[in-house]
């Protein structure tokens, strides 16, 4: 038996199409709304001509698969096989004040990173950034809505002797802050 992935994000493109993005595999497709509805109602029909592709891209997964374990394994594999962490993307907040009509996060729950999690991020960077120089991309709904955590991470890295360059992603524009 199969089901849709927990990591899928749907965004309506128009009356006929939905944009489907899988945050675990980073696969992105445009799919007919009727086909998506059929997949949802039948929990993925193996006889569908697109079934194999949807399974391969991670949009469909086996009922027996534990996607959280898969995410954990990918993360651990990265950490164990990395020579040195050179860059990281950090989402200090999923809150946003722009309300863009094209936003893929529309309707998602809004959260702020806590100082406890920020401390663990600093420990992760310090532990795996062997050359003590890292490039940080701030991401989220609007990362500047949680500048306290951003300042905490930057100050803590400086105290540990880790140099950094950072970019704040705002909508479709990026601003370099060093």
Secondary structure in CASP SS format (residue, H / E / C, confidence):
PFRMAT SS
TARGET T0000
AUTHOR 0000-0000-0000
METHOD secondary structure of the structure
MODEL  1
X C 1.00
X E 1.00
X E 1.00
X E 1.00
X C 1.00
X C 1.00
X C 1.00
X E 1.00
X E 1.00
X E 1.00
X E 1.00
X E 1.00
X C 1.00
X C 1.00
X C 1.00
X C 1.00
X E 1.00
X E 1.00
X E 1.00
X E 1.00
X E 1.00
X E 1.00
X C 1.00
X C 1.00
X C 1.00
X C 1.00
X E 1.00
X E 1.00
X E 1.00
X E 1.00
X E 1.00
X E 1.00
X H 1.00
X H 1.00
X H 1.00
X H 1.00
X H 1.00
X H 1.00
X H 1.00
X H 1.00
X H 1.00
X H 1.00
X C 1.00
X C 1.00
X C 1.00
X C 1.00
X C 1.00
X C 1.00
X C 1.00
X C 1.00
X H 1.00
X H 1.00
X H 1.00
X H 1.00
X H 1.00
X H 1.00
X C 1.00
X C 1.00
X C 1.00
X E 1.00
X E 1.00
X E 1.00
X C 1.00
X C 1.00
X C 1.00
X C 1.00
X H 1.00
X H 1.00
X H 1.00
X H 1.00
X H 1.00
X H 1.00
X H 1.00
X H 1.00
X H 1.00
X H 1.00
X H 1.00
X H 1.00
X H 1.00
X H 1.00
X H 1.00
X C 1.00
X C 1.00
X C 1.00
X C 1.00
X C 1.00
X E 1.00
X E 1.00
X E 1.00
X E 1.00
X E 1.00
X E 1.00
X E 1.00
X C 1.00
X C 1.00
X C 1.00
X C 1.00
X C 1.00
X C 1.00
X C 1.00
X C 1.00
X C 1.00
X C 1.00
X C 1.00
X C 1.00
X C 1.00
X C 1.00
X C 1.00
X C 1.00
X C 1.00
X C 1.00
X E 1.00
X C 1.00
X C 1.00
X H 1.00
X H 1.00
X H 1.00
X H 1.00
X H 1.00
X H 1.00
X H 1.00
X H 1.00
X H 1.00
X H 1.00
X H 1.00
X H 1.00
X H 1.00
X H 1.00
X C 1.00
X C 1.00
X C 1.00
X C 1.00
X E 1.00
X E 1.00
X E 1.00
X E 1.00
X E 1.00
X E 1.00
X E 1.00
X E 1.00
X C 1.00
X C 1.00
X H 1.00
X H 1.00
X H 1.00
X H 1.00
X H 1.00
X H 1.00
X H 1.00
X H 1.00
X H 1.00
X H 1.00
X H 1.00
X H 1.00
X H 1.00
X H 1.00
X H 1.00
X H 1.00
X H 1.00
X C 1.00
X C 1.00
X C 1.00
X E 1.00
X E 1.00
X E 1.00
X E 1.00
X E 1.00
X E 1.00
X E 1.00
X E 1.00
X C 1.00
X C 1.00
X E 1.00
X E 1.00
X E 1.00
X E 1.00
X E 1.00
X C 1.00
END
